[in-house]
Amino acid sequence: MTTATKITLVRISLLPFIMFFYLSGGIFAEPFFILNGKLIALILFVIAAATDWLDGWVARKFNQISDMGKLLDPIADKMVTTLGFILIATDFDIVGDFLPVWFAVLAVFVAIGRDIIINALRLIAVEKKVTIAADASGKIKSVMQFIAIALFMFYAYDYVNMVLGSGIVFDIYQYVCMFALALATALSIYSGAHYLIKYKEVFAGKQTQDKKPRKTWEEKVNGQERKG
């Protein structure tokens, strides 16, 4: 197992800890979890997001690109973003405070729906021996999703008012959160549409075929018998 793959596995292993600490304030009555749970979850989320860049850099730098890495890396990214969106969409400190419920549901639906469609496209492409590689639109989308989720998780931190204050700076921060989520949602739609248009031949049933189709084993045997 390569170092890059191990880093990807670390990203996946952080997910239960992110969920535990984010929800710990509402589960345990301990002051430590109430005061620091969401802040710890935010720090772990930022670390998980950073490993997305780190494992790719290690794989390219030290020539550790592997089939397992190609499989696990996009799965890990989707798991991190999906968990993040679910946590903020079910947090009543965010939804209903300044983030409308319909907007939260729309953002989660678009993010998860886009990933399901692209994964289905990749499965169809594999059967037709077509490779669908990640492009710039998908990477930019993922980065924007990480940023939006991190901003909302920081807002959900119980003592965020102590950091930002309660005046105009706090109001501006709310608008920044909304803009980041809106941009991430728009990029998800654009990225999904980009993949579908770029690889529309896969859905249309077109695929490259060899000029001379390979003979089956039975055809080869019958051909030899005829020659004999």
N, C-alpha and C positions, 0 to 999 in steps of 0.2 A: 504494500500500500504506500503510495507516494505521500510526501509531506503536504502537497496541495489538497489531496483527498482528505487527509487527517484534519486539516483546517476546516474543510467543508463539514466534516462530521462534528467538529466542535461547534460550528454554527447551529447545526440541528440540535445538539445536546443542550444548547442554551435556552431553547424554546420553553421547556417545562419550568425552568427557573424564572424566565420572564413572566410567564402566566402566574406562577405562584406569588411572586412578590407584588405584581400589579394588583392582584385580588386579595392579598393577605390582610390589608387594612380593613376590609369588610368581613373577613372570616375570623380573625383573631382580635381580641380586645386589648392586645399588648400595645403600649405606646410606641414601641420601636417600629412595629409594622404600620401602625396608623400614620406615624410621622414620616417614615422613610421608605415604606414599601414601594410606592410608585416611582420614587427617585431611583431606587436600586434597579427596578425594572427598566427604567429609561436608560440607565448606564449600560445594562446588559444588552438592551436592544441596539444601542449605538455600537457596541463591540461586535454584535452579530452582523450588523450592516457593514461594518468596516472589514470583516473577514471576507465579504463578497469580493471586495477589491483585492484583498491580500492573497487569497487562494489563486485567483487568476494571475496575479503578478508572479507568484512563486512558480506556477505551472509553466508560464512562458519563459521566465528567467532561467530556470533550471531544467527546461525541457521535460516537464513532468505531466504533459497532457496525456490523459488516459481515457479509455472508454467509460470507466467507472466515474471519473471526474466529470465527463460530459453529461452523464446521467444524473449524478447527485447534485451538481451545482445549481441547475435551474430549479430542481425540486426544492432544494434548501431555500432558495430565494423566495419561491412562492409560499413556502411554509412560514417564513418570517413575516412577509407582508400580509398574508392572510390572517395570521394570529394578531398582528398589530391592528389591522382594520376591525377585526371582531372585538378586540378589547376596547377600542375607543368608541365603537358604535353601540356598545352595551354599557357604557359608563355614563351614569346619570349626572356626573359632575360636568360632562361635556354636552351630551345630547339633551336638549331641552333647556340648557343654560344659554348657549349662544349658537350651537350647531343644530339646525332644524332636523327633525327625525327623518323627513323625506330625503334630505341631502345625504345623511349618514347611510341610509339604506341604499340610495342610488350609487354612492361611492363604492360600497362593499359589493353590490351586485355587479357593477361594471368591472371592478378589479378581478373578482372571482370568475365571472362569466367570460371575460377576455382570455384568461388563462386556460379555461376548459376548452374553448374553441380552438386556441392555438395548439394545445396538446393533442386534440383530436386531429387537427391538420397534420401535425408531425407524425402521428401514427399512420395516417393514410399515406403520407409521403414515404415513410419507411417501406411500406408494402410495395410501393412503386419505384423503389430504389432512387428516391430523390432526397437530397440532404437539405434541410432547412436550418441554416445557421442563424445564431443571434445577430441582429444588426444594431445600428446605433439607436434607432427609435425605441427598441425594447430596453436597451441599457439606460437610456435617458429616463424612460418611464419608471424603471425600477429605482433609480436614484431619487427621483421626485417623490415617489411613494415613501421611501425611507425618510426623507426630509419631512414630509407632511405628517407621518405617523409620529415621528420624534417630537415635532412641535406640539402636537395634541397631547402626547404623553407628558410633556413638560407642563402644559397648561393644567392637566389633571392633578399634578402634584399639589398636595393640600396647602402648602405654604408658598405657592407661586406669587401671591400678592406681596410677600416679604421681599421677593427678588425684583419684581417689576413695579411694585407700587399699585395703587388703585386709580390712578389718573389717566391721562391721555396715552401714556406709554402702554398701559394695560389694554386700553381699547384698540390701539394700533396693533398690538400683538394678536388680538382676536381676529382682526381683519387679515393679518398675515397668515394665520392658521387656515382661514377660510379660502384665501387665494391659493395657498399651497395645495389644499385638498382638491380644489376645483381644477387646478393645473394638472395634478396627478391623474384625475379622472379623465380630463380631456386627452392627455397623452396616452392613456390606456385605450381609449376609443380610436385615436389616430393610429397607434401602433398595431392594434388588432386589424383595422381596416387595411393598413399598409401590407401586412402579411397576407391577408386574404386576396388582395389585388395582385400582389407580386407573385403569388403561387396559385393563381386561379386555375392554372392548367391541371393542378393536382385534383381539384374538385371536379373539373370538367371531364376527367377520365383520360386525359392525354398523358402519355409517357413515352420515353425514348425506348426504342426496341433495337435489338441487334439487326444488322442488315441480313444476316443469315441465322435464322433461329436454330438453336441447338437441338440436336436430335435426342429423343428419349432413348433409354437403354434398350427398350423393345425394338425400336426402329433400327438401331445399330445392329442388333442381333439378326433381325430379319434381313437386313441388307447384306450381311456377311453370308447368310445361308443361300441367298440368291446368287451371290458371286460364286459360291462353291458349287 
